[in-house]
């Protein structure tokens, strides 16, 4: 089970940190990803991090502004979002998979947390 939290309403240029706590799986064995879905749009990849955090991956739209990290001792993955823009408004989902999949081919998904960036 994946439980995401930390979303909210923030002004343009502001910051938020999302958290996703995992239970019922061996967290350190899973690649963790963040995705988002804006109203009327398809779900899109945001960031991913490998099991030991040796590699991270970002969508071009968030590179340099967002940082994904994980704490395997706390079974938690984070998404630090800085310099937020109105186009970052979406429901953000965390996901887990035993290996880095293509696209959104993750096995486990969290319930999502709303991020709204006001202009």
VOKOLRO-747976 format. One record per residue: y, z, x of N, C-alpha, C, CB in turn; residue number from 0. Coordinates in steps of 0.2 Angstrom, whole numbers, plus 5000, padded with zeros to 4 digits. Glycine has a CB too. Layout:
N
+------+------+------+-------+-------+-------+------+------+------+-------+-------+-------+-----+
| n_yy | n_zz | n_xx | ca_yy | ca_zz | ca_xx | c_yy | c_zz | c_xx | cb_yy | cb_zz | cb_xx | seq |
+------+------+------+-------+-------+-------+------+------+------+-------+-------+-------+-----+
|    Y |    Z |    X |     Y |     Z |     X |    Y |    Z |    X |     Y |     Z |     X | NUM |
...
+------+------+------+-------+-------+-------+------+------+------+-------+-------+-------+-----+
! end
This chain:
119
+------+------+------+-------+-------+-------+------+------+------+-------+-------+-------+-----+
| n_yy | n_zz | n_xx | ca_yy | ca_zz | ca_xx | c_yy | c_zz | c_xx | cb_yy | cb_zz | cb_xx | seq |
+------+------+------+-------+-------+-------+------+------+------+-------+-------+-------+-----+
| 4994 | 5000 | 5004 |  5000 |  5000 |  5000 | 5006 | 5000 | 5004 |  5000 |  5006 |  4995 |   0 |
| 5011 | 4996 | 5002 |  5017 |  4996 |  5006 | 5023 | 4998 | 5001 |  5019 |  4988 |  5009 |   1 |
| 5027 | 5002 | 5004 |  5033 |  5005 |  5000 | 5039 | 5004 | 5003 |  5032 |  5012 |  4998 |   2 |
| 5043 | 4999 | 5001 |  5050 |  4997 |  5004 | 5055 | 5001 | 5001 |  5051 |  4990 |  5003 |   3 |
| 5060 | 5003 | 5005 |  5066 |  5006 |  5002 | 5072 | 5005 | 5007 |  5065 |  5014 |  5001 |   4 |
| 5078 | 5007 | 5004 |  5084 |  5007 |  5009 | 5089 | 5002 | 5006 |  5082 |  5005 |  5015 |   5 |
| 5087 | 4998 | 5001 |  5092 |  4993 |  4998 | 5097 | 4996 | 4995 |  5088 |  4988 |  4994 |   6 |
| 5102 | 4992 | 4993 |  5108 |  4995 |  4990 | 5114 | 4990 | 4989 |  5111 |  5001 |  4993 |   7 |
| 5120 | 4992 | 4988 |  5126 |  4988 |  4987 | 5130 | 4989 | 4993 |  5129 |  4989 |  4980 |   8 |
| 5132 | 4984 | 4996 |  5136 |  4985 |  5002 | 5141 | 4979 | 5003 |  5132 |  4985 |  5009 |   9 |
| 5147 | 4980 | 5006 |  5152 |  4975 |  5006 | 5150 | 4970 | 5012 |  5159 |  4978 |  5007 |  10 |
| 5153 | 4965 | 5012 |  5153 |  4960 |  5017 | 5155 | 4963 | 5024 |  5157 |  4953 |  5015 |  11 |
| 5150 | 4962 | 5028 |  5151 |  4964 |  5035 | 5148 | 4971 | 5036 |  5159 |  4965 |  5036 |  12 |
| 5146 | 4974 | 5031 |  5142 |  4980 |  5031 | 5135 | 4980 | 5034 |  5142 |  4984 |  5025 |  13 |
| 5132 | 4986 | 5034 |  5125 |  4987 |  5037 | 5121 | 4990 | 5032 |  5125 |  4990 |  5044 |  14 |
| 5114 | 4989 | 5032 |  5109 |  4993 |  5029 | 5103 | 4993 | 5033 |  5108 |  4989 |  5022 |  15 |
| 5099 | 4998 | 5032 |  5093 |  4998 |  5036 | 5087 | 4999 | 5031 |  5092 |  5004 |  5041 |  16 |
| 5083 | 4994 | 5030 |  5077 |  4994 |  5026 | 5071 | 4998 | 5029 |  5075 |  4987 |  5023 |  17 |
| 5067 | 5001 | 5026 |  5061 |  5004 |  5028 | 5055 | 5002 | 5024 |  5062 |  5012 |  5029 |  18 |
| 5050 | 5002 | 5027 |  5043 |  5000 |  5023 | 5038 | 5004 | 5026 |  5041 |  4992 |  5024 |  19 |
| 5035 | 5009 | 5022 |  5030 |  5014 |  5024 | 5023 | 5011 | 5022 |  5032 |  5021 |  5021 |  20 |
| 5019 | 5011 | 5026 |  5012 |  5009 |  5024 | 5007 | 5014 | 5024 |  5010 |  5004 |  5030 |  21 |
| 5002 | 5014 | 5019 |  4997 |  5018 |  5018 | 4991 | 5015 | 5016 |  4999 |  5024 |  5013 |  22 |
| 4985 | 5018 | 5018 |  4979 |  5014 |  5016 | 4977 | 5009 | 5021 |  4979 |  5012 |  5009 |  23 |
| 4980 | 5008 | 5026 |  4978 |  5003 |  5031 | 4979 | 5005 | 5038 |  4982 |  4996 |  5030 |  24 |
| 4976 | 5002 | 5043 |  4977 |  5004 |  5050 | 4984 | 5000 | 5052 |  4971 |  5003 |  5054 |  25 |
| 4989 | 5004 | 5051 |  4996 |  5000 |  5052 | 4996 | 4997 | 5059 |  5001 |  5006 |  5051 |  26 |
| 4994 | 5000 | 5064 |  4995 |  4997 |  5071 | 4991 | 4991 | 5072 |  4993 |  5003 |  5076 |  27 |
| 4987 | 4989 | 5067 |  4983 |  4983 |  5068 | 4986 | 4977 | 5064 |  4976 |  4985 |  5065 |  28 |
| 4991 | 4978 | 5061 |  4994 |  4973 |  5057 | 5001 | 4970 | 5059 |  4995 |  4976 |  5050 |  29 |
| 5001 | 4964 | 5059 |  5008 |  4961 |  5060 | 5012 | 4962 | 5053 |  5007 |  4953 |  5061 |  30 |
| 5018 | 4964 | 5054 |  5022 |  4966 |  5049 | 5028 | 4961 | 5048 |  5025 |  4973 |  5049 |  31 |
| 5029 | 4959 | 5042 |  5035 |  4954 |  5040 | 5039 | 4957 | 5035 |  5032 |  4948 |  5039 |  32 |
| 5045 | 4954 | 5035 |  5050 |  4955 |  5030 | 5052 | 4948 | 5027 |  5057 |  4958 |  5032 |  33 |
| 5052 | 4947 | 5020 |  5054 |  4941 |  5017 | 5059 | 4943 | 5012 |  5048 |  4938 |  5013 |  34 |
| 5063 | 4938 | 5009 |  5067 |  4940 |  5004 | 5067 | 4934 | 4999 |  5074 |  4940 |  5007 |  35 |
| 5069 | 4936 | 4993 |  5070 |  4931 |  4987 | 5076 | 4932 | 4983 |  5064 |  4931 |  4983 |  36 |
| 5081 | 4927 | 4983 |  5087 |  4927 |  4979 | 5085 | 4924 | 4973 |  5092 |  4923 |  4983 |  37 |
| 5090 | 4926 | 4968 |  5089 |  4923 |  4961 | 5089 | 4916 | 4961 |  5094 |  4926 |  4956 |  38 |
| 5084 | 4913 | 4958 |  5083 |  4906 |  4957 | 5081 | 4902 | 4963 |  5090 |  4903 |  4955 |  39 |
| 5079 | 4906 | 4969 |  5077 |  4903 |  4975 | 5070 | 4905 | 4977 |  5082 |  4904 |  4980 |  40 |
| 5067 | 4901 | 4981 |  5060 |  4903 |  4983 | 5060 | 4909 | 4988 |  5056 |  4897 |  4986 |  41 |
| 5055 | 4912 | 4989 |  5054 |  4917 |  4994 | 5055 | 4914 | 5001 |  5048 |  4921 |  4993 |  42 |
| 5058 | 4918 | 5005 |  5059 |  4915 |  5012 | 5058 | 4920 | 5017 |  5066 |  4912 |  5013 |  43 |
| 5055 | 4918 | 5023 |  5054 |  4922 |  5029 | 5061 | 4925 | 5031 |  5050 |  4918 |  5034 |  44 |
| 5060 | 4931 | 5033 |  5066 |  4934 |  5037 | 5065 | 4936 | 5044 |  5069 |  4940 |  5033 |  45 |
| 5059 | 4940 | 5045 |  5058 |  4942 |  5052 | 5050 | 4945 | 5052 |  5062 |  4948 |  5054 |  46 |
| 5048 | 4945 | 5058 |  5041 |  4947 |  5059 | 5040 | 4951 | 5065 |  5036 |  4942 |  5058 |  47 |
| 5036 | 4955 | 5066 |  5034 |  4959 |  5072 | 5027 | 4960 | 5073 |  5038 |  4966 |  5072 |  48 |
| 5025 | 4959 | 5079 |  5018 |  4960 |  5081 | 5015 | 4967 | 5081 |  5016 |  4956 |  5087 |  49 |
| 5009 | 4968 | 5082 |  5006 |  4975 |  5081 | 5009 | 4980 | 5086 |  4999 |  4974 |  5082 |  50 |
| 5010 | 4978 | 5092 |  5013 |  4982 |  5097 | 5020 | 4981 | 5099 |  5009 |  4982 |  5104 |  51 |
| 5023 | 4977 | 5094 |  5030 |  4976 |  5095 | 5032 | 4972 | 5101 |  5034 |  4982 |  5095 |  52 |
| 5027 | 4968 | 5104 |  5029 |  4964 |  5110 | 5032 | 4958 | 5108 |  5022 |  4963 |  5113 |  53 |
| 5031 | 4956 | 5102 |  5035 |  4949 |  5100 | 5038 | 4950 | 5093 |  5030 |  4944 |  5099 |  54 |
| 5044 | 4947 | 5092 |  5048 |  4947 |  5086 | 5050 | 4940 | 5084 |  5054 |  4952 |  5086 |  55 |
| 5050 | 4939 | 5078 |  5052 |  4932 |  5075 | 5057 | 4933 | 5070 |  5046 |  4928 |  5073 |  56 |
| 5062 | 4928 | 5070 |  5068 |  4929 |  5065 | 5069 | 4922 | 5062 |  5074 |  4932 |  5068 |  57 |
| 5071 | 4922 | 5056 |  5074 |  4916 |  5053 | 5081 | 4914 | 5056 |  5075 |  4916 |  5045 |  58 |
| 5082 | 4908 | 5057 |  5089 |  4906 |  5060 | 5095 | 4909 | 5057 |  5089 |  4899 |  5060 |  59 |
| 5094 | 4910 | 5050 |  5100 |  4913 |  5046 | 5101 | 4920 | 5047 |  5098 |  4912 |  5039 |  60 |
| 5097 | 4924 | 5050 |  5098 |  4931 |  5052 | 5098 | 4933 | 5059 |  5093 |  4935 |  5048 |  61 |
| 5096 | 4928 | 5063 |  5096 |  4929 |  5070 | 5102 | 4932 | 5073 |  5093 |  4923 |  5074 |  62 |
| 5102 | 4937 | 5077 |  5108 |  4940 |  5080 | 5111 | 4945 | 5075 |  5113 |  4935 |  5081 |  63 |
| 5109 | 4945 | 5069 |  5112 |  4950 |  5064 | 5107 | 4955 | 5062 |  5115 |  4947 |  5058 |  64 |
| 5101 | 4953 | 5061 |  5095 |  4958 |  5059 | 5091 | 4959 | 5065 |  5091 |  4954 |  5053 |  65 |
| 5088 | 4965 | 5065 |  5083 |  4967 |  5070 | 5077 | 4971 | 5066 |  5086 |  4972 |  5075 |  66 |
| 5071 | 4968 | 5068 |  5065 |  4971 |  5065 | 5062 | 4976 | 5070 |  5060 |  4966 |  5063 |  67 |
| 5060 | 4981 | 5068 |  5056 |  4986 |  5073 | 5051 | 4990 | 5069 |  5062 |  4991 |  5076 |  68 |
| 5047 | 4993 | 5073 |  5041 |  4997 |  5070 | 5040 | 5004 | 5073 |  5035 |  4993 |  5069 |  69 |
| 5038 | 5008 | 5070 |  5035 |  5015 |  5073 | 5028 | 5016 | 5070 |  5040 |  5021 |  5071 |  70 |
| 5024 | 5014 | 5075 |  5016 |  5015 |  5073 | 5014 | 5022 | 5072 |  5012 |  5012 |  5078 |  71 |
| 5018 | 5027 | 5075 |  5016 |  5034 |  5073 | 5018 | 5036 | 5066 |  5020 |  5038 |  5079 |  72 |
| 5023 | 5032 | 5064 |  5025 |  5034 |  5057 | 5023 | 5029 | 5052 |  5033 |  5035 |  5057 |  73 |
| 5019 | 5024 | 5054 |  5017 |  5019 |  5049 | 5022 | 5015 | 5045 |  5012 |  5022 |  5044 |  74 |
| 5028 | 5014 | 5049 |  5034 |  5012 |  5046 | 5037 | 5006 | 5050 |  5039 |  5017 |  5045 |  75 |
| 5039 | 5001 | 5046 |  5043 |  4995 |  5049 | 5050 | 4995 | 5046 |  5039 |  4988 |  5047 |  76 |
| 5054 | 4993 | 5050 |  5061 |  4994 |  5048 | 5065 | 4987 | 5049 |  5065 |  4999 |  5053 |  77 |
| 5070 | 4986 | 5045 |  5074 |  4980 |  5046 | 5081 | 4982 | 5046 |  5073 |  4975 |  5040 |  78 |
| 5084 | 4982 | 5052 |  5091 |  4984 |  5052 | 5095 | 4978 | 5051 |  5093 |  4987 |  5059 |  79 |
| 5100 | 4978 | 5046 |  5104 |  4972 |  5044 | 5111 | 4974 | 5045 |  5102 |  4970 |  5037 |  80 |
| 5114 | 4970 | 5050 |  5121 |  4971 |  5051 | 5125 | 4964 | 5050 |  5122 |  4972 |  5059 |  81 |
| 5132 | 4965 | 5049 |  5136 |  4959 |  5048 | 5133 | 4956 | 5041 |  5136 |  4954 |  5054 |  82 |
| 5132 | 4959 | 5036 |  5129 |  4957 |  5030 | 5134 | 4952 | 5027 |  5127 |  4962 |  5025 |  83 |
| 5131 | 4947 | 5024 |  5135 |  4941 |  5020 | 5133 | 4941 | 5013 |  5134 |  4935 |  5024 |  84 |
| 5137 | 4939 | 5009 |  5135 |  4938 |  5002 | 5128 | 4934 | 5001 |  5140 |  4935 |  4998 |  85 |
| 5127 | 4929 | 5005 |  5121 |  4925 |  5005 | 5115 | 4929 | 5007 |  5122 |  4919 |  5009 |  86 |
| 5115 | 4935 | 5009 |  5110 |  4939 |  5011 | 5107 | 4943 | 5005 |  5111 |  4944 |  5016 |  87 |
| 5111 | 4942 | 4999 |  5109 |  4946 |  4993 | 5102 | 4943 | 4991 |  5114 |  4945 |  4988 |  88 |
| 5098 | 4948 | 4990 |  5091 |  4946 |  4988 | 5087 | 4952 | 4987 |  5088 |  4941 |  4993 |  89 |
| 5081 | 4951 | 4984 |  5076 |  4956 |  4984 | 5072 | 4956 | 4991 |  5071 |  4956 |  4978 |  90 |
| 5071 | 4961 | 4995 |  5068 |  4961 |  5001 | 5061 | 4964 | 5000 |  5072 |  4964 |  5006 |  91 |
| 5056 | 4960 | 5003 |  5049 |  4962 |  5003 | 5046 | 4963 | 5010 |  5045 |  4957 |  4999 |  92 |
| 5042 | 4968 | 5011 |  5039 |  4969 |  5017 | 5031 | 4967 | 5016 |  5039 |  4976 |  5020 |  93 |
| 5028 | 4964 | 5021 |  5022 |  4962 |  5020 | 5018 | 4963 | 5027 |  5022 |  4954 |  5019 |  94 |
| 5011 | 4963 | 5026 |  5007 |  4965 |  5032 | 5001 | 4960 | 5032 |  5004 |  4972 |  5031 |  95 |
| 4999 | 4958 | 5038 |  4993 |  4954 |  5039 | 4990 | 4955 | 5046 |  4995 |  4946 |  5039 |  96 |
| 4983 | 4955 | 5046 |  4980 |  4956 |  5053 | 4982 | 4952 | 5058 |  4973 |  4956 |  5052 |  97 |
| 4985 | 4946 | 5057 |  4987 |  4941 |  5062 | 4994 | 4938 | 5060 |  4982 |  4936 |  5064 |  98 |
| 4997 | 4935 | 5064 |  5003 |  4931 |  5062 | 5001 | 4925 | 5058 |  5008 |  4930 |  5068 |  99 |
| 5003 | 4925 | 5052 |  5001 |  4919 |  5048 | 5006 | 4914 | 5048 |  4999 |  4922 |  5041 | 100 |
| 5005 | 4908 | 5045 |  5010 |  4903 |  5044 | 5013 | 4905 | 5037 |  5007 |  4896 |  5044 | 101 |
| 5019 | 4903 | 5037 |  5023 |  4904 |  5030 | 5022 | 4911 | 5028 |  5021 |  4899 |  5025 | 102 |
| 5021 | 4912 | 5021 |  5021 |  4918 |  5018 | 5013 | 4920 | 5017 |  5024 |  4918 |  5012 | 103 |
| 5009 | 4918 | 5021 |  5002 |  4920 |  5020 | 5000 | 4927 | 5022 |  4998 |  4915 |  5024 | 104 |
| 5004 | 4932 | 5020 |  5002 |  4939 |  5022 | 4997 | 4941 | 5016 |  5008 |  4943 |  5022 | 105 |
| 4993 | 4946 | 5018 |  4988 |  4949 |  5014 | 4991 | 4954 | 5009 |  4982 |  4951 |  5017 | 106 |
| 4995 | 4959 | 5012 |  4998 |  4964 |  5008 | 5005 | 4963 | 5007 |  4996 |  4971 |  5012 | 107 |
| 5007 | 4965 | 5001 |  5015 |  4965 |  5000 | 5017 | 4971 | 4997 |  5016 |  4959 |  4995 | 108 |
| 5023 | 4973 | 4998 |  5027 |  4978 |  4995 | 5030 | 4976 | 4989 |  5031 |  4982 |  5000 | 109 |
| 5033 | 4981 | 4985 |  5036 |  4980 |  4979 | 5043 | 4977 | 4979 |  5036 |  4986 |  4975 | 110 |
| 5046 | 4977 | 4985 |  5053 |  4974 |  4985 | 5059 | 4980 | 4984 |  5054 |  4969 |  4980 | 111 |
| 5064 | 4978 | 4988 |  5070 |  4983 |  4987 | 5076 | 4978 | 4987 |  5071 |  4988 |  4993 | 112 |
| 5081 | 4979 | 4982 |  5086 |  4975 |  4981 | 5092 | 4976 | 4986 |  5089 |  4976 |  4974 | 113 |
| 5094 | 4971 | 4989 |  5100 |  4971 |  4993 | 5106 | 4967 | 4990 |  5099 |  4969 |  5000 | 114 |
| 5111 | 4970 | 4989 |  5117 |  4966 |  4986 | 5123 | 4967 | 4990 |  5119 |  4968 |  4979 | 115 |
| 5126 | 4961 | 4992 |  5132 |  4961 |  4997 | 5137 | 4958 | 4993 |  5130 |  4957 |  5003 | 116 |
| 5142 | 4962 | 4992 |  5148 |  4960 |  4988 | 5153 | 4957 | 4993 |  5151 |  4966 |  4984 | 117 |
| 5157 | 4952 | 4990 |  5162 |  4948 |  4994 | 5169 | 4951 | 4993 |  5162 |  4941 |  4992 | 118 |
+------+------+------+-------+-------+-------+------+------+------+-------+-------+-------+-----+
! end
